[in-house]
Amino acid sequence: MNANYICPHCRAYLNVSDRIVISAKNEKGQRGVLLFSIHLGDYEILKHPNFDMEENEKLNMFCPSCHKSLKDSKVHENIYKILMQDEEDHEYEILFSGVYGERCTYQISEEKIHSYGEDAGKYLNFTNLIQMS
């Protein structure tokens, strides 16, 4: 599926080729760029080798264009949100964990929820996915 990934604030395109570009800041205050796969459920992240991230570290993530936080604190303090637009112009919310090493992604439309990753059950109560599925 050809999809575009978009900032929910400024609506800038976040994907280049097969990667989603996100600005990040680790717990030590170090800043870097993360390249996520466009394929939901693929948790390979590319980054500069000097940008340190430890397992279970909470990251802060931002749009690389408008620099606003992508955190969706209405859902949970660890959840971040971007938008996905498919080739038919349907738009979905993409929620994902900001905890490094946590494998948790949700694709949400008005009718359906798709969850990805072994840690997806961790935030079900916060996203009201139980009632919707």
C-alpha positions in Angstrom: 0.0 0.0 0.0 1.3 3.5 -0.9 0.6 5.8 2.0 1.7 9.2 3.2 2.5 9.9 6.8 1.5 13.4 8.0 2.1 15.6 11.0 -1.3 16.1 12.8 -0.3 19.8 13.5 1.2 21.3 10.3 0.2 18.4 7.9 3.8 18.2 6.6 4.7 15.0 4.9 6.9 12.9 7.2 7.8 10.0 4.9 10.7 9.9 2.5 10.9 6.7 0.4 10.2 3.8 2.8 11.0 5.8 6.0 9.1 8.1 8.4 11.3 10.9 9.6 10.8 12.0 13.3 12.9 14.3 15.4 13.6 12.9 18.9 15.1 13.9 22.2 16.3 11.2 24.7 16.2 11.4 28.5 19.7 12.8 28.6 18.6 15.8 26.4 20.4 14.6 23.4 18.6 15.3 20.1 18.6 13.2 16.9 16.6 12.0 13.9 14.8 8.7 13.8 13.8 6.9 10.7 10.9 4.5 11.2 9.7 2.0 8.6 6.5 2.9 6.8 5.4 -0.7 7.2 3.2 -0.9 10.4 4.6 -3.7 12.6 8.2 -3.3 11.4 10.1 -1.9 14.4 13.5 -1.3 12.8 14.6 2.2 13.6 17.6 3.8 11.9 19.5 6.5 13.7 22.9 8.1 14.0 25.2 5.8 16.0 26.0 8.6 18.5 22.4 9.2 19.3 22.1 7.0 22.4 18.8 5.2 23.3 18.5 2.6 25.9 15.8 -0.1 26.1 12.7 1.2 27.9 13.9 4.8 27.7 11.1 7.3 27.2 11.7 9.5 24.2 10.2 12.8 23.3 9.2 13.0 19.6 8.5 16.0 17.4 7.6 16.9 13.8 10.8 17.7 12.0 8.9 20.5 10.1 7.0 22.4 12.7 8.8 21.0 15.8 5.6 20.5 17.7 5.4 17.5 20.0 3.7 14.4 18.5 2.7 13.2 22.0 -1.0 12.4 22.4 -1.3 12.8 26.2 -5.1 12.5 25.9 -4.5 8.8 25.3 -1.4 8.1 27.5 1.9 9.9 28.3 3.9 7.3 26.3 1.7 7.5 23.1 2.5 9.6 20.1 0.4 10.3 17.1 0.8 10.9 13.4 -1.6 10.6 10.5 -1.6 8.2 7.6 -3.3 8.9 4.3 -3.8 5.9 1.9 -3.9 6.0 -1.9 -7.7 6.6 -1.8 -7.3 9.6 0.5 -8.7 7.8 3.6 -7.0 9.1 6.7 -6.1 7.1 9.8 -4.6 8.0 13.1 -1.4 6.1 13.8 -0.6 5.8 17.5 2.7 4.4 18.7 4.7 4.0 21.8 7.5 6.5 22.6 9.3 4.0 24.8 12.3 2.7 23.0 12.1 -1.1 22.5 8.3 -1.2 23.1 6.5 -2.7 20.1 3.1 -1.1 20.0 1.3 0.5 17.1 -2.4 1.2 16.4 -4.0 2.2 13.1 -7.4 3.8 13.9 -10.2 4.7 11.5 -13.8 5.5 12.3 -14.8 1.9 11.7 -11.7 -0.2 12.6 -8.7 -0.6 14.8 -5.7 -2.6 13.8 -3.0 -3.2 16.4 0.6 -4.3 15.8 3.4 -5.5 18.0 3.7 -7.7 21.0 3.2 -4.8 23.4 0.0 -3.5 21.8 -2.1 -4.9 24.7 -0.4 -2.6 27.2 -2.4 0.5 26.2 -5.8 -1.0 25.2 -7.5 0.5 28.3 -6.2 4.0 27.5 -7.2 4.0 23.9 -10.6 2.5 24.4 -9.7 -0.1 21.8 -11.5 -2.8 23.8 -15.0 -1.3 23.2 -14.2 -0.5 19.6 -12.9 -3.9 18.5 
